[in-house]
Amino acid sequence: MSNTIFAFGLGIGTKNQQDDWLEVFYPSPSLAAEKAVLDTILESTNYKGGNSTLVLDEGDLNRLHLNLLKVGNIEQAELASRLKASTQPIVLCVLATDEAPSNPAEVYLKLQLISHRLVQPHNTVLDGMFGLLINTAWTSEGPIDVRELADRQLGARMEGRTIEVFSVDKFPKMLNFVVPTGIRVGDGARIRLGAHLGEGTTVMHEGFVNFNAGTLGTGMIEGRISAGVVVGNGSDLGGGCSTMGTLSGGGNIVIGVGEQCLIGANAGIGIGLGDRCIVESGLYITAGSKVALLDEDNKLVSTVKARELSGQSDLLFRRNSETGTIECKTNKTAIALNEALHAHN
């Protein structure tokens, strides 16, 4: 067995009536645990190695608490002790290696590793995750398997309560699981678990960030960051703008936005942007869009498909107001976010 493991988490789980996991909340997941912690898990629980999901009893938690204290892992030791008071199942998920998840508990651990900024988007294997997650009603009384919702609603009404349903989705709100430091979010419903929000990011009310996507630093997000899209430090996504993700027509092409870029209001990209790029408001560029390349005197140099410019830096994309042609030339305008807006993130 290896001397290290990819990740592990102690958490609180919720199951449906069929005893399947709906979700697992990991307060402080750990990445790259060393041999001492691995030995502690082996000694304290029924863990036999490999990628495993275990339900722990009070005895397991007592042993885990004491043994984690011995190896100096105070945070996890205190968590193990505190979880003894839980009335919900206590889960230990161990990922010896980073491979495709095999159950919802593993999916939830990986999504929370991303949202805790322990792993950046595209840096953990999530293949097959959709087939493992159950459509869930996220309600005022916690997660409920959507197939069990009608019965739960009837029971609540009979007791004089109303169960408020916030959404029906395989993914919950990120902020109900993880609130990273140094961010502002206008509407928590628009940030899915598995989003990565860098220090200094502001997501306004109409902004949206999907799972396995997000920002790597300071950013102003008033548009859509689709699944798989990563936005570099200092970039601004204007109101109503869109990025084409791996689930919205982009296929397996990873679309990213570099540092100090501006995508104007109601604009969109189906190609990657390098650093210091600007896309004019209202302009949507797909990989097959024909783009006229202009020199410094605004004279035509050549015409290319936009995919040939994907990932290049210092570009300004605009639409000619007379001809409707998409044009591209060297960007000479520096992009800077409003420091006052981010001063207290």
C-alpha positions in Angstrom: 0.0 0.0 0.0 1.2 3.5 -0.8 2.5 5.7 2.0 0.0 8.5 1.1 -3.6 8.8 0.0 -5.1 11.3 -2.4 -7.7 12.6 0.0 -10.0 11.8 2.8 -13.0 13.4 4.6 -15.0 12.9 7.7 -18.6 13.9 7.1 -22.3 13.7 7.9 -24.4 11.9 5.3 -28.1 11.9 4.3 -29.7 8.8 2.8 -33.0 8.1 1.1 -35.5 5.3 2.0 -33.5 2.8 -0.2 -30.4 3.5 1.9 -28.6 5.3 -0.9 -26.6 8.4 -0.2 -28.3 11.7 -1.2 -25.4 13.9 -0.1 -22.4 14.0 2.3 -21.2 17.2 4.1 -17.4 17.2 4.8 -16.6 20.2 7.0 -12.8 20.1 6.5 -11.7 17.5 3.8 -8.0 16.7 3.7 -5.7 16.4 0.7 -2.6 14.3 0.3 -2.7 12.8 3.8 0.7 11.3 4.9 1.6 7.9 6.2 0.9 8.7 9.9 -2.7 9.7 9.2 -3.2 6.7 6.9 -1.9 4.4 9.6 -4.3 6.1 12.1 -7.3 5.4 9.7 -6.2 1.8 9.3 -5.8 1.3 13.1 -9.1 3.1 14.1 -11.6 1.8 11.6 -12.5 -1.1 9.3 -10.7 0.6 6.4 -8.8 -2.1 4.4 -7.2 0.1 1.7 -8.1 1.5 -1.7 -11.0 3.9 -2.3 -13.6 3.2 0.4 -16.6 4.8 2.0 -17.3 3.7 5.6 -20.0 4.4 8.1 -18.4 5.0 11.6 -19.9 4.2 15.0 -19.0 5.9 18.3 -16.2 3.4 18.9 -14.6 4.2 15.6 -14.8 7.9 16.3 -13.3 7.5 19.8 -10.4 5.6 18.4 -10.0 8.0 15.5 -10.0 11.0 17.8 -7.3 9.6 20.1 -5.1 8.3 17.3 -5.3 11.5 15.3 -4.3 13.5 18.4 -1.2 11.2 18.8 -0.1 12.1 15.2 -0.8 15.8 15.7 -3.8 16.2 13.4 -5.7 18.4 15.8 -8.3 19.6 13.4 -9.5 16.2 12.3 -9.2 14.8 15.8 -11.5 17.5 17.2 -13.9 16.9 14.3 -14.1 13.2 15.0 -14.9 13.9 18.7 -17.6 16.4 17.8 -19.3 14.1 15.3 -20.0 11.6 18.0 -23.1 13.7 18.9 -24.6 13.5 15.4 -27.9 11.8 14.9 -27.1 11.4 11.2 -24.7 8.8 9.7 -21.0 9.6 10.1 -19.1 8.9 6.9 -15.4 8.4 6.4 -14.5 8.6 2.7 -11.0 7.6 1.8 -9.6 8.1 -1.7 -6.3 6.3 -1.9 -6.0 7.3 -5.6 -7.6 9.9 -7.8 -9.8 7.9 -10.1 -13.4 7.9 -11.3 -15.8 8.0 -8.3 -17.8 4.9 -7.5 -20.5 6.3 -5.2 -22.1 9.7 -4.3 -20.0 10.0 -1.1 -16.9 10.1 -3.3 -18.4 12.6 -5.7 -19.3 14.9 -2.8 -15.8 14.7 -1.4 -14.3 15.7 -4.8 -16.7 18.5 -5.3 -16.0 19.9 -1.9 -12.2 19.6 -2.4 -12.7 22.0 -5.4 -14.9 24.4 -3.5 -12.5 24.4 -0.6 -9.8 25.5 -3.1 -7.8 22.3 -2.3 -8.0 21.2 -5.9 -8.4 23.4 -9.0 -11.0 22.6 -11.7 -9.9 19.9 -14.1 -7.4 18.5 -11.4 -9.5 15.6 -10.2 -11.2 12.8 -12.0 -15.0 13.2 -12.1 -15.9 10.8 -14.9 -19.3 9.1 -14.5 -20.4 11.3 -11.6 -23.8 12.2 -13.1 -24.9 8.5 -13.1 -24.1 8.3 -9.4 -26.0 11.3 -8.1 -29.7 11.1 -7.3 -32.2 13.8 -8.3 -32.8 15.5 -5.1 -35.2 18.1 -3.8 -33.2 20.7 -1.8 -35.7 21.9 0.8 -36.3 23.8 4.0 -36.1 20.4 5.7 -32.9 19.2 4.0 -32.3 17.0 1.0 -35.2 14.7 0.0 -35.1 12.1 -2.8 -37.5 13.6 -5.4 -39.3 10.3 -5.6 -40.1 10.6 -1.9 -41.0 14.3 -1.9 -44.8 14.1 -2.4 -45.2 11.8 0.6 -43.0 14.0 2.7 -44.9 17.1 1.7 -48.2 15.5 2.6 -46.9 14.4 6.0 -45.6 17.9 6.7 -49.0 19.5 5.8 -50.8 17.1 8.1 -48.6 18.4 10.9 -49.2 22.0 10.0 -45.9 22.6 8.2 -45.0 23.5 4.6 -41.8 22.1 3.1 -40.3 24.8 0.9 -38.5 23.4 -2.2 -35.7 25.6 -3.3 -34.6 23.4 -6.2 -34.6 19.9 -7.7 -31.2 19.1 -8.9 -28.3 16.6 -8.6 -26.2 19.5 -7.3 -26.9 21.6 -4.2 -25.8 25.2 -3.5 -22.1 25.5 -2.9 -22.6 28.0 0.0 -24.7 25.4 2.0 -21.5 23.3 2.1 -18.5 25.6 1.6 -18.1 29.4 2.1 -14.5 30.2 1.0 -12.8 33.2 2.5 -12.7 36.6 0.6 -15.7 36.2 -1.7 -19.0 38.0 -2.2 -22.0 36.3 -3.7 -25.3 38.1 -4.5 -27.4 34.9 -4.9 -26.2 31.7 -3.4 -28.6 29.7 -5.6 -26.5 30.5 -8.6 -23.3 28.8 -7.4 -23.3 25.0 -7.6 -21.3 22.8 -5.3 -18.0 22.1 -7.0 -17.5 25.7 -8.1 -14.0 27.2 -7.4 -14.2 30.9 -6.3 -10.8 32.5 -5.9 -9.9 34.9 -3.2 -11.4 38.3 -4.1 -14.1 37.0 -6.4 -17.4 38.8 -6.5 -20.4 37.1 -8.1 -23.3 39.5 -8.7 -26.9 38.4 -8.5 -27.2 37.4 -12.2 -23.8 35.7 -12.2 -23.6 32.0 -12.4 -20.8 29.5 -11.7 -21.2 25.8 -12.5 -19.3 22.8 -10.9 -15.7 22.1 -11.9 -15.4 25.7 -13.0 -14.8 29.1 -11.6 -12.1 31.8 -10.9 -8.5 31.5 -9.8 -8.3 34.9 -8.2 -9.9 38.3 -8.0 -12.8 38.7 -10.5 -16.1 40.4 -11.2 -18.7 37.8 -12.4 -21.9 39.2 -13.7 -22.3 36.6 -16.4 -22.2 32.8 -16.8 -19.2 30.5 -16.0 -20.3 27.2 -17.5 -19.1 23.8 -16.4 -15.4 23.3 -17.0 -14.6 27.0 -17.7 -11.8 28.6 -15.6 -11.3 32.4 -15.4 -8.0 33.9 -14.6 -7.1 36.6 -12.0 -8.4 40.1 -12.6 -10.9 39.3 -15.3 -14.4 40.8 -15.7 -17.5 38.9 -17.1 -20.1 41.5 -17.9 -23.8 41.2 -17.3 -25.6 38.5 -19.3 -22.4 37.3 -21.0 -21.8 33.5 -21.5 -19.0 31.1 -21.7 -19.6 27.9 -23.6 -18.7 25.0 -21.3 -18.1 21.3 -21.8 -21.8 20.6 -21.2 -23.2 23.4 -23.4 -21.9 22.6 -26.9 -18.2 22.8 -26.3 -17.7 19.1 -26.4 -14.4 18.0 -24.8 -12.7 21.3 -25.6 -11.8 23.1 -22.4 -12.6 26.8 -22.7 -10.7 29.1 -20.4 -10.4 32.8 -19.9 -7.0 34.3 -19.0 -6.0 37.1 -16.7 -7.2 40.7 -17.0 -9.8 39.9 -19.7 -13.1 41.6 -20.3 -16.1 39.9 -21.8 -18.7 42.6 -22.4 -22.3 42.5 -21.5 -24.4 40.0 -23.4 -21.3 38.8 -25.2 -20.1 35.2 -25.3 -17.2 32.9 -26.2 -16.9 29.4 -27.6 -13.1 29.7 -27.8 -10.5 30.2 -25.1 -9.0 33.6 -24.4 -5.4 34.3 -23.4 -4.5 37.2 -21.1 -5.6 40.8 -21.6 -8.3 40.1 -24.2 -11.5 42.0 -24.8 -14.8 40.8 -26.4 -17.1 43.6 -27.3 -20.5 43.8 -25.7 -23.1 41.7 -27.6 -20.6 39.8 -29.7 -20.8 36.0 -29.5 -17.8 34.2 -30.9 -18.0 30.5 -31.7 -15.1 28.3 -32.9 -16.4 28.4 -36.5 -16.9 32.2 -36.6 -15.1 33.9 -39.4 -12.8 36.6 -38.1 -11.1 39.4 -40.1 -7.6 40.0 -38.7 -6.7 43.7 -38.9 -3.3 45.4 -38.6 -2.5 48.6 -36.7 -4.0 50.7 -39.5 -7.3 48.6 -39.5 -6.4 47.1 -42.8 -7.4 43.5 -43.5 -4.5 41.0 -43.1 -6.4 37.7 -43.5 -9.6 35.9 -42.5 -9.5 32.9 -40.1 -11.9 30.8 -38.1 -12.0 31.9 -34.5 -10.7 28.5 -33.3 -7.3 29.5 -34.7 -7.1 32.4 -32.3 -8.2 30.3 -29.2 -6.0 30.9 -26.2 -4.0 33.8 -27.7 -3.3 36.9 -25.6 -3.8 40.6 -26.2 -6.7 40.4 -28.6 -9.6 42.7 -29.1 -12.7 41.2 -30.7 -15.4 43.5 -32.1 -18.1 43.6 -34.7 -17.9 46.1 -37.6 -21.1 48.3 -37.2 -21.4 48.8 -40.9 -20.6 45.4 -42.4 -21.4 43.1 -39.4 -18.0 41.4 -39.8 -16.3 40.1 -36.7 -12.9 41.8 -36.5 -9.8 41.1 -34.3 -6.8 43.3 -33.7 -4.2 43.8 -31.0 -5.7 44.9 -27.7 -3.9 48.0 -26.3 -6.3 48.7 -23.5 -5.4 47.7 -20.0 -8.2 46.0 -18.0 -8.4 46.8 -14.3 -11.1 45.9 -11.8 -12.5 48.5 -9.5 -10.4 48.2 -6.4 -13.1 49.7 -4.1 -15.5 46.9 -5.1 -13.1 44.2 -3.9 -11.4 45.9 -1.0 -13.4 44.1 1.7 -13.8 40.6 0.1 
